[in-house]
Amino acid sequence: MNRFTTSRGEYELTRFPEDPRDTLRAWDSADEYLLEHLAEAGTDLSGTVVVVGDRWGALVTALAGHRPTQISDSHLGQEATRANLARNGVPAGDVRLLSTRDTPPERIDVLLVRVPKSLALLEDQLHRLAPAVHENTVVIGTGRVTEIHTSTLRLFETILGPTRTSLAVKKSRLIFCTPDPAAARPANPWPHRYALPTGIGPASGMTVTNHAGIFCPDRLDIGTRFFLAHLPERRGPERVVDLGCGNGVVGTAAALANPEAELLFTDESHQAVASAEATFRDNTGPDAVATFRVGDGLEGVPAASVDLVLNNPPFHSHQATTDTTARRMFAGARAALRPGGELWVVGNRHLGYHVRLRRLFGECEVVASDPKFVILRAVKR
């Protein structure tokens, strides 16, 4: 647990899910810098305050007295926010939590943006928020110096209005934007749609939809391409999970290969699950059965209810490299699988997922490999 000290008070914060082995903080110097600036500048927070991309709820916890609205793509981030608000005695109704897929407030008087890793997600969110911004709206972005680039500033400038940046403090910067609602702005280019190439099994020629923020938005990434070429050949009724589904191309390929399968697409990203649903609907017939769920891995899925889990786990949490998410995905998959059920995983060879899978399942088989990737199969006994 971290103690976040600000001019507004001290707050006990954690990431979600809480893991005693995870030493990463639930805030950083970019959050500190923004809150210090608001206090020093005496920013009027009496109007509608919207906080975009608040990663673990540090900003809205500190600003809860102004009844802010948080907009986040991350289910885990929102769960962290709920937990941190409760931990610090903030009534749940003092902060409004919205996803990136929800309709934003009609009017925004103060817009605070924690710059996301994905420039595309920033672009999409600025477009969605621009109609609610007026000429007197205070717009301030914040991020680490490694997250704020010329292209970042250009998006603020193009979509909202004239933009400048601050000096760096503790390796973080602020972005100051003066809205110009009368200025013309380009159309929102998201979502992107493209057709897959041939020669990749059931996914050949599939139309893929990527909402902003999805990994590799304009083409098929090489790890997924490798996975698609080696998916298990199965027939008959079964329940299949695309775990960490992204744009849903893997689960949709499994559905095309086995029309009798019932699919569950799950991801902690609202943008990802919206992409997966669009991809599935565009490529399958009316009889195809699928459920789409934003959540924490396989939490809530009944034990021993799944036949096959397909997984391409992430190994980054914002700027940090970690296998925490993969460990939790593998454990959740084992709990959800029926005896004899299978977990198929694709990953970079150097990540060593086979070690973790052997500990959990007792054995692990290499299905296919190349110099960069490996596909592993673990069976629940």
N, C-alpha and C positions, 0 to 999 in steps of 0.2 A: 504494500500500500504506500502511496506517495502523499506527502503533505505539501499542498500547493499554496504557497504564501503570496498574497496579493494585497494591494492597498484596500481592497474591499473585504478582506478577511482571510482566514486560513481554511482550507478544505481538504478533507481526506478523499483521495481519488484512487481508483483502480481501473485497469482495463477489464474487458469481459471476453471470455469467461475468466474468472480469477484462477490463477495457476501459481502456486508458490515457487515454481521453478522459473517463472517469467519475471525477469528483473527490469523489463521495459517500463518506463513511466507512462502515466496517462495524460501527460501534458509536456510541453517543451517551451523553449525560449520564444517561439513565435506567439504562443498563447500569452505568455508574460508580457511581451512587447505591446501587443494589441491592448490588453487591459490597462497597462501603465499609461499608454497614450490616451485612452478614453478618459482616465482619471485626470491626467495632467491638462488635457485640452478642455475639460469640463463639458464634454459632449452631452447634448440634450438627449436623454434616453426615454423621454416621456411618451413618445409616439410608438408606432409599431416597429419593433426591433426584430430583425430576421438574421439568424446566424446560419450560414451555409458551410457544410463540411466540417463541423465541430467533431473531431475524431472520437473522443471518448467522453464528451460532455463537460470538459473543463470550462469552456467559455460560458455555456448557458447556466452551469452551476453557479459560477461567480456572478452572472448577470440576472439570476433568477428573480431578484426583486423588481426587475423591469418587465417581467412576464414576456420573455422573448419567445420567438418561434424558431425551432431548430429544423433545418432541412438536411437530410442525410441519405446517402445511398446505402449505408451499411446497417444491417440488422444488428450486428455485434456492437457497433458504435452506439446505436440507440438503446440497446440493452444496458450498455455501460452507463449511458446517460441516466436511465431510470434508476439504476443501482446507486449511482453517485448522488443523485438528487435525494434519494431516500436516506442515504448514509449521512448526508449533511442536513437533514431535517427540512428539506424543501418540499412543500406540498406538491403532489403530482400535477395539480391543475395550474401551477404557476408557470410551467413551461409547456408549450404546445409542440408536439413532435410530429413532423411530416416526413414522408419519403420523397425522393426525387421524382417519383411518379405521381405524387399528389398535386392538386391545384394549389399554387402558392397564394399568399394573401393578396388582396386586390390593391392594397396600398402599402408601401414600405417607406418608413421615414429614416431608419438606420439599417444599412445593409453591411454586415460583417462577413467576410469571406475568408475561410481558411483554405488557401490554395491547394487543390488536390494534386495527387501525383499525375492524374490523367488530364492533359490539356483539353482533350475532347469533352470530358465531363464538365470542366469549367466553361467551355464554350456553350454547351447545351444549357447549363443552368443559368448563365448570364442572359441568354436569349429568352428563357422561360420567365425570368424575373424582371426583365427590362420594362414590360408594360406597367408594372406596379411601381416603378421608380419615377420620382418627379424631380424637378430642378433643384429642390432644396433637400433632397435625400443625401444623407451622409453615407458615403460608400468608402469602406476601408477594407483592404485585403491584408492578409498576413501569411508569412511562410518562411521557411528556411531559405538562405541565399541559394542553395542548390535547387530549390523548387521554383524560384522566380526568375524568369528569363525574359528576353526581349519579346518573345512570342506571347508570354503571359500578359505583359503590359499592353501589347498590341490588341489582344482580345478585349480587355477592359475599354481601351480607347475606341475600338471599332464598334462595339456593341452598346456601350453606355455613354462615354464621353471622354474629354481630356484627362490624361492620367500621368502621374509622376510617382516616383518611389523615394523612400527615405534612405538615410544612411543605414548601414548594417550595425546591429547591436546584438552581441552574443550570437553571431552568425545567422541572424534573422533580419528580415526587412518588412516594412509596411508599404502598402500600395494605396495611394490617395487618388480617387477618381471623382471628377465633377460631372454629374450627369447632364446630358443635353438631350432631353426627350424629343426635341424637334428635329434632331439630326437623323438622316436616313441610315438605316442599318441593314446589313445583308440578311437574307432568309436563314433560318436555322437549318444547317445541312444534315441534322440527325433525325432519324436513324439512317445508317448506311445499309444497302442491300447489294449482294453480289452473288454470282453463281460459282459453285465449286467446279473444279476440273474433273475430267474423267480419270479412271484408273485408281480410284480410292474406295472400291467396294460399293456398298449400298448408298453411300453418300455422294456418289458420282453425279454431277449435274445439279445437285441440290441448291436451292436458293436460301441464302443465309441472311438473317436480319441481325444487325448489331446496333443496339442503342449506345449512346455515348458512354464511355468509361469502360467498355469491355476490352479485354486484352486482345491486341492485334485486330483492330476493327475493320481493316480494309482488305484482309486476305486471310487465308487459312494458315495458322502458325504451324511450324514444322513438327512440333511434338504431337499435336492433334492429328496432323496428316499421317504420321507414323502409326498412331493408335488406330485410326480409321482403317488402315490397310491390314490390321491384324485383329479386328474384333472377333469375339467368339461366334461360331456358327451354331445357333440354337433354334429350336422349333418348339411350338406348343405353348399353351398358356403358362405364363410365369410373370412374376413381378420384378421389374428391372428399375434400378435407380441410377440416374445420372447425377452423381454427387459432386457438387461444385460445378454446376452445369454450364456456366458461362453462357454462350449463345445457343446451347442446346444441340449442337451439331452431332455430338457423339450419341446422345440418347435418341435423337431422331433417326440416325443411321441404324441403331439397334431396333427401333420400331419398324423401319422399312424392311429390315432383314427378317423380322419375326412379327408379322401382323397380329398374332394372337397375344403378344406381350402387352402387359399393362405397365406404363411408364410413370415414374415419379421424377420430376426435375426439381432439384433443390439447390439453392445458393444463398449466401448471406447478402448478396447484392440485389437490390430491387431492379436495377437496370439489367442485370444478367437474366433474371427470371422473366422479365418482360421480353427480352430478346429470344429466350428459349421458347416461350409460348408462340411468338410470331413465327419462328423457324419451324416449329412442329406443325402448326396449323397450315402453313404454306406448302408443306411437302407431304402431308399424309391425308388419307381419305376420311370421310365422315365417321367411319366405324372405329378409328383409332382412339384408344383410351389413354389419357394422360392426366396427371395432376401436377400443378405448378405451385411451388411453396418457397417463400422467403423465410429462412430460418437458420438455426445454428446446426449445421450438418444434418444428422439423422435424428436429432432430438425430437421426441414425440412419435417417431415411427415405432410401431409395436415390435417387441423382440421376436426374433425367429419368424419374420413375416416376409422376407425378401429372398429371391433366388439368385440375383446377380446385381453386383454394384460395380459401376464403371467410374473411374476416378482419375483425374489429372490434377493433383493437389497443388495449390500455390505454395511458394516457399519464401514469400515476402509479406511482411506486415508494414505497410507504408514504406519507410526507407530501411527497415531492418530485415536482415535475412534470418529466418527462423523456421524450424520444423514443427513448431507447436501446432499449427493448423493441421498438418499432415498426420501427426500423432493422434489427434482427436478424431480426425476423419476415419483413420484405420480402426480405432477402437469402436467408434460408432457403427462402422460397417460390420464388424464382427458380431456386435450385439444384435443387429437387425437381421443378419443372415440366418436362414434355416440351416440345420445340419446338412452338409453337402453343398450349401450355397457357396458362390465364388465371388471374390473381390479381384478385379483386374485394375492394375495401376500402371500408368505411364509416368515416367519422370526422367530427369537428367541422371546419367549414370553416376555422377560424382555424389549425388545426394544419399546414396546408400540405403534406400528404402527397404531393401531385402533384409537388412538386419532387424529393423523394427517389425516387419511382417513375420519373420520367423519366430520372434519372441511372442507375438500375439497368436499366431495360427499354428505354430509348431513346424511348419514347413512353408516353402515358397519356391515356385517354379519360374524360371525365365522362359517366357513365351517367345520373345523376339528381342533383338538388340541391334544397334548400329553404333558407330563411334560416339554418338552423343546421347542417345536415349535407350532406355530399357523398358520392356513391358513385363510386368510381374503378375503371377496368378497365385492366389492363396485360397485354400478351401477350408471351410469351417467343418471341423470333425465333431 
